[in-house]
Amino acid sequence: MSQATAVICMLTALVALLLTNKIRPAILFVGAIALSYLLGWISFERMMGNFTNSSLFTLILLLVVSLAVEKTSLLQSVGRHLNHANFSWVITKLGVTTAFLSSITNNSAVVASMIGVLKRNHFHSPSKLLLPLSYAAILGGTLTLIGTSTNLIVNSFVVDAGLQPIGFFDFTLIGIAVVLCGLIVLIIGGYRLPDRFDSSNADLPYMLEAMVSEDSVMIGKSVEENRLRALQRLYLVEIERNGELIRPVCPTQVLEAGDRLVFAGDTQSLHILQEMQGLEWFAKAHLKGQALVEVVISHSASIKGKTLKECAFREKFDAAVVAIRRGNEQLSGGLGQITLHAGDTLMLVPGKGFEQHRKNLREFVMISDSEVSAQLDSRQSKLVLASFIGTLALAFTNTVDLTKGLLALLVLFVASGVLSLDEIKRRFPIELTLIVGSALGLANIMVDNGVAQMLGEYLLALFGDWGILGAFIAVYLFTLLLTELITNNAAAALAFPIAYSIAIGYGIDPRPFIMAVIFGASASFISPYGYQTNLMVYSAGNYQFSDYLRVGIPLSLVYSLVVLFMIPMVFPFVAI
């Protein structure tokens, strides 16, 4: 068996295993590149060099810096403006806003931040909004170079092939056409999505507290008028007024200044309270964007049998309690009045000195980091957004290299406490790094062993009667098929060497074929597994596979027609 044949067999096995969805893609790609090294198909230096690729490093920096953008008030503010009864208007605003945000920061980060906001929409169920959110993020990712990881990955292949790097706005014109046509499909198709509204208030163990401020817009309005009955994953248990408890709370109950509202909610409920105007909630002053931690009080704890105030919890541990859970028991009274018991779980906002107390096993039997991060205050949000947009603007104008700008921004965020090292470690995109680094190595092997040329010649023979345009369409459809079957990044890695070889074989500028790979790898609308954002909303929206087919098939057809028509117009087939 020739080496080229062996490489093809390995790649075929890789695709087959990816299709099974039984083994994590990162494990499969690392296993493939490791096997290639052991068989002598790639040197150790070249294999490891792919993991330090400049475009990959830029992608990692962008994802990590986006963690700070996630914690700003921007996305929550956007979510508040989507509370409208007119569904078409909501989808239009959601689509335009999401597409724009996805063009300047990673689209996966946009979707991750918007899921919680849309699940709390007052007028429309999550199943009506989350899939359009994912699709709009995919469409918006095609507007700029940094809109999606696929664009940066393909750019790394372009640079590796010795070509001129892709410009920041090279495919923006095509992306605008894609977004506009895609939005029309989403508005029409959104009505066909099911209305699966989960109004269950079961399993809401945490107790949270907020107070109606003296100048609150809620004063003089009933609970129902303030929409405190229409909240998702947050339930108003009781109101404490002048030392007396109002329980149960009637929808017609009118709120007064100084009322203490006690809620039952899950760990995501903190964001709901942060978004409410006119409420001053427990420990708000101590939140500065930190990742929250959960602790369980041990049987030997000195704070057992005392209230938070009596044990001076904040001073003793340099942490503020924002929520308390005691099994499935529904607690009553304010947070500061509850007597702590062994086994109580506390959700904490950690201060800078909390780390030294984490090791105090006498007080806590278990400590774990929460996936929830506190939102930055208004001032911090503005500074983070201004510095992020400023960095991108400097990169657009070629004043500062994008990689250097993002690295400086990351150092600034860590130094100012906006991001912590623990948070970066917990959210570091290790799987994406492994997939991309390994995929770069596999692409090198495909070129070095003639596999890319062999597959390109096969496609040329198959579509030879159709000429260059036929080969171009074949590359796009091949990439689209791979994207739906495996993942967008894997599809780009496997399709690029083939597309490049075909363009060279025809003796033309490879740009239109490169664009076919870029847009084809982002065309995952039919399956929940092909694109990360589709998978992110799958469970959150309680979707079924048929829901993706219902909207995804017409969207994929419209998207493909626009792309196949626009690319040759913007990037003509020019001989080289």
N, C-alpha and C positions, 0 to 999 in steps of 0.2 A: 504494500500500500504506500503510495506517494505521500509526502508530507502535506501537500495541498488537500488530498483526499481525507487525510486524518483530521485536518483542521475543520473541514466541512462536516465531518461526522461529529466532532466535538460541538460545533456550533448548532448542529441539528438537535443534539441531545440537550444542549442548553435551552433552546427554544421550547422543546418538548417539556422539559421540567418546569420552565416558567409557566407554561400553559396549565399545568396541574394545580398551581397555587398552593402546593403543599410544603414547599421549601422557600424560605425567604430569599428574594432576589439577590440581596447582598451576599448571602452565603454561596449562591450558585455562581455569581460573577467572580468572587474571590477564588472559589474552587477552580473555575475555568482558567483564570490567569495563573494560579499556582501550578496547575497541571501543565500548562504551556511552558512555564519556567523549568519544571522538572524534566520535561521532554526536550528541552534545549531549543524551543521555538523562539524564545525571547531572553535576552540577557537580564541579569539581576538589576544592573544599573538602569537600563531602559524601562524595565517594569516599574521600579520604584520612582523613576523620574516622572512617570505619568501622574503619580499622586501629588506631585508638587507643581503640576501644570498651572500656569498663571491664571487662566480662565476658571479653573476649578477653585483656586484660592480666592478669586474674586467672588465666585458664587457662594462659597462658605461665609466669607465676610458679609455679604449681602443678607444671607439668611440670619446670621447672628445679630447683626445690627437691626434687622427687622423685628427682633424680639422687643426692642425698646419702642419701636413704632406701634407695636401691638398694644402697648400699655398706655398709650396716649388716649385722650378723650375724643380723637377724631372719629374713629369708627363708631363709638357709642353715640356721638352726635349725629352721624349719618343715620344710624338705626332709629333714632327718635323721629327723624323726618320721614320715615317710612311708615309711620302709623297713620294710614289713610284708608278710607273705606273703598276707594276706587282702585280695583285690582290692576287695571292696565296702567294707571298712573304710578302705582307702587313698583311694578315690574320695570317700567321705563326708568324711573329714578334709580332703582336698584341696579339695573343693567349699566346705565351710563356711569354711575358713581363707582361701581365695582370694576368696570373696565378701565376707568381712569386710574384708580388706585393700583390696579394690577399692572399697569404700564410703568409705574415708577417704583414699585416694590414687588417682591416675589408674590405671585398670585396665591400660593398655598398659605402664606401668612395672612393675606387679606381674608380668605375664606375661614381660616381658623378663628380669626378675631370677630367675624361677623355672624358665625353660627349662633352663639349665645344671644346676640342682639335680636336676630330674626326669630328665634324660638320664643321671644317675649313679645312678639308683635301682637297688638291688641285686636286686630281685625282679621288677620289671615293666619291659618295654621302653618306650622313649619314645613309641612309637605308641599305647600303651594309655593314656597319661597326659596327653599334651600337648594333645590336642583337648578333653578334659574340662576341662583347665586354662583354655583360651581361653573355653569356654562358661561356666564358673563365673565368670570375670572379667567377662564381659558381663552375666550375671545380677546379680552384685554391684554393678555400675556403676549399676543402677537404684535402689539403696537410698538414695542421698543426692545432693545437688546437685553435688558435686565428684567423684562416682564415675566419670564419663565426660565426655569433652570435649563430647559431644552435649548433655548437660544444660545445661552452661554456655553453649553456643552458643544453644540455644533460649531460655535466660533473657535473653540479650542481645537477641533479637528481641522478647521480652515487654516488656523495659524500653523498647526503641525504639518500641514501639507505645503507650507511655504507660500500661501496666498495672502492677499491683502485682508486684514481683519475686517469683520462685518461692522459697519457703522451703526451708531446708536439708533438712528432713524431710517436705516436703509429700507426696512419693510413696513414703515409706518403707513404709507399710502394704501398698501394692500390691507393692512390691519384695520384701517378706518372703514374701508368698504366691508370687510368681514364683520366688524362690530355692528354697523348700521343694519345690514341685512339680517344678521343673527338676532338682533333685538326684536325685529318684526316677528321672526319665528317664535321667540320666547314669549312675546305678548300673546300671540295666538295659541301657542302650545300650552302656556301656563294654565289656561282654563281647563285643559284636559287632565291636569294632574289631580290626584285624589285629595280629598280634604280629611286627612287623618289628624284630628286634633286631640291631643292627650291632656285632659283636664284633671287627671288624677292627682290628688294631694297625698297619696300614700307614700310612705317611706321618705318623710321630710324631717330627719332627726335633729338637725342643728337648730338652735334657738339664736336668733339675732334680734337686735334692738335698735330702734331709731326714735328720735324725738322731733316733734313738730316745732320748728323754729318760730321765733316771735314775729318774723316778717314773712312767714310761709304763705305760698299761694294756695295751700291746702286749707287754710283756716276758713271756717264758715261753709265748707262744702262737705257733703256726705262721703262715706267710704266708697260708695258706688260711683259718685261723681268724680272722685279722685282716682278712679280705676284701680283701687287697691283690692278689688275682687277679681280682676281680670289678669292677674299676674301668673306667669308660668313658673313652676317650681318654687313658689314662695306663697305662704299662706298666713294671713293675719289672724293670730290666735287671740290676742286680747289687747286692750288699751288700759294703761294705768293713768288715772287722772286724779290729782290731789290726794294720792295715797290710796285710792280706791280702784279696784279692778272692774273693768267692763268686759264681761265674758259670758256667753259668746258675743261676738261683734256683729250687729245687724248692718245690712247694707245701707240703711237710712241713718246710721249713727253719724252725727256731725262732729268734725274734728275741731279742736281748740288749741290755742298756743300752749306749748308745754306738755301736750299729751305724749306719753311714752308708748310707742307701738311695739309690740312683741310679735315677731314673725317666726314661723317654722319654715326651714328651707334647706336646700342641699348646698354643697360647696360652691356651686356656681351662682348662688343667690346674692353673694356679696356684690357682684356687678350690678344687679338690679337696684340695690339700695344706693349704689354710687350714682346711678343715672337719675334718681328721683330728685326733683327740684323741691326745695322747701323742707328737707329732712336733714337733721343733724344726727348722724348715727354713731354708735359706740366705737371709739378708737379711731375715728376718721382722721383726726389730726396727726396720727402716727403713721399713716400710710403714705409711702413715698415710692410706690412702684415695686416694693419687695415681693418676692415669691413667699407665699404663706407656708407655714408648717403646722402639722398636727402633732399634738402630744397627748399621751394617756397618763393620767395621774396614778402613781403607784400606791400600794397599800402602806408603804412606809413614809409617804410624803409628809413633810411638815406642814404643808398647806391644806391637808385633808381636814375637813370639819370647819373650815373658815371660808368667808366670802373673799372675793377678789380684793376688796378694799381692806379687809382685816389682815390679810397676809401680805399686803403691799406688793402684789404680784408684779406690777410694772417695774417698780424700783428694784425688786429682788432679782428678776430674771431679764431685765431690759427687753421686755416684750409686752405687747398689749393684746388682750383677748378680744376677738371680734365675734366669736360664736362658741357655744357650748353644746355638747351632745351627751346624753345619758341613755345609751341603748335606744329603745323605741319609746321611752317615756317622754311624754310631753311636759316640758318644764314650764313653770309659771313665775311671773315676776320679772324684774329687770335683771340684766346680767350681773350687775354689781351686788344684787341681793341674794343671789343663789349660793347656798352652802356647797362647797366642792366635796365630791365623794371620790373614793378610790374607783378607778375605772372610767371616770369622766374623760371624754375627749374634748380637747380645747383646740380651736383654730386660732393661731397666733400671728401677729405681725411682729417679726423679729427686729430688734435693734442691732446696732453694731456690736454690742457686747454680749449678744445672746449665744454666740458660738461657744464661749467658755462654759456656759450653763448646759449645753446640750449633753455634756459628758456626765452630768450629775444624775446618775442612775437612781439615786435615792428618791428623787422627786418624780421622775418619769420612767416608765418601763418601756416605752416605745416612742420614737420620734421619727416622723417621715415627712419628706417634702411634698407639698401639694402641687398639683399641676396649675392651680389657680394663682395668678399674680395680681396684686393690688394695682388699681389704676393710678397713674401719675396725676398729681394735682394740675390745675389749669396752667400755672406758670411753668412747671416742668414739661408739660405736654407741648406748650408753645415752643420752648427751647429745643426739645428733641425734634419736633417737626421742622423747625426753622433750620437747624443744623443739618438734618438729613436732606432736605430739599436744597439747601445751599451747597452741600457736597455734590449732589447730582448736577446742579447747575454749573459748578466749576468743572466737572467732568465733561458735560455737554460742550462747553466752550473750549475744551482742551487746555484749560488753565492748570488743572491738577489731574494727575492720573487717577482713574476711578479706584483702582486697588489701593493706592496710597491714601486717598481721601477716606475710604471706608475704614482702613486700618487706623487712621488718626481718630476717626469718629468713634470707633470701638474703644480705643484707649480712653477717650474723653468720657464715654458713658460709664465705663468701669470705675474710673477715678472719681466721678461725681456721684457714684452709688446708684445710678439709674439701672445698671445691670450688675449683677454679682457674678463672681467666678463660678459659684455653685450652680447658679441659674444657667450660665453658658454651658457648663459641663453636662447638666441634665438635659438641655435642649439641643446640644451639638448634633448636627446632621451627619452622624457617623455612617449610617447606611447609605445615604446619598453619596458621600465621599468615597466609600468602598466601591459602589456601583460604577460611578463615573471614572475613577482611577483605573479600575479593572477594564472597563469598556474601552478606554483609550488604548490600553495595551492590546486588547483583542483586535481593535481596528488596525494597529500597527502590524500585527501578525497576518491579518487578512491581506494587507497590501504587500508585505514582504514575501509571502508565500504564493502570491499570484491568485489567491482565492477571490479577492474583489474583482480582479480582471476577468477571471473565469466566469463568475456569476454575471458580471456586466456583459460579457460576450454572449452569454446564454439569453439574457434579456434582449440584447440587440438582435439576435437571431429570431427570437420569438415575436418581437414587434418591429422587425426590420422593414416590413412592407408599409408601416405607418410613418416611417421617417423619424426625425428628431422629436416632433411633437408627440408621436406615439410613445417613444421611449420616455419622454418627460412625464406623460400621464401615467405610464407604468411605474416609474419611480415613486410618484406621489401615492398611487394606490397601494403599492407594496409597503410603503412606510405607514400609511393609514391602517392597513390590515395588521401589521406588526404592533402598532400602538394599541389597537383594540384587543389584541390577543395577549400581549405581554404588558410592557409599560412604555411610556413616552420616551424616557431616557434610554432604555434598552433599544427601542426601535430606531432612535436616531443614531446610536452607536453602530448598529448593524447595517443600517441603510446608507450611511454617508460614504463609506469606501466604495460601495457598488455604484452609487450615483456619480461619484467623482470619476470612477473608471469609465463609465458610459460617456460622460462629457468629454473626457480626454480621447476616448475612442472615436468620437464624432469630430474631434478637433475644434470644439467650440468653447466659449467662456463657460466655466462650470457654475456660474452664479445662479441661473434659473434652476438648475438641478439641485443646488444647495438649498435654495428657497423651497423647492418641492419637499425636501426632507424636513426642513424647519416647520412648515405649515402642516405637512402630513403627520409629523410627530405630535402636533398639538390638536389633532382632529379626533380626539377621543370623546365621543358623545353617546355612543350606543351601549357601552359597557361600564359598570361601576368600577372595574378593576384596571382599566387602561391608564387612568390619570389619577393622581393623588387626590385632587380636590373632589372628584366624583366619589371616591371611596370615603372621604372625610364626611360627606353629607349622607352617605348611605344609611347608616344607623340613626343618625341624628334626625333625619326626616322620616324614619320608619318606611323606607322605600322598598319596593320589590323590583326585580329585574325588568318586568314589563313596563314600569314607569319610565325607565331610561329609553326603552324602545319607542314609547309613545311620543316623546318629544325629541329624543336623540336622532332618530332616523331622518325626519324632515330637516333638522338642523344640520346634520352631517351632509345631506344632499345639497342644501343651499350653500353651506360653507365651501364644499368642494367645487361647486360650479363657479363661485366667485374667485376662489384661489386659482383654479386652472385657467380662468379667463384673464385675471389681472397680472399674474406673474410674468407671462411672456410679453405683456405690454410694458411693464416696468423694467424687466430684465430680459431684453430680446436675445434670441439665439445668434450670437455674434461669433464668427470664426476667429481663432487665435493663431 
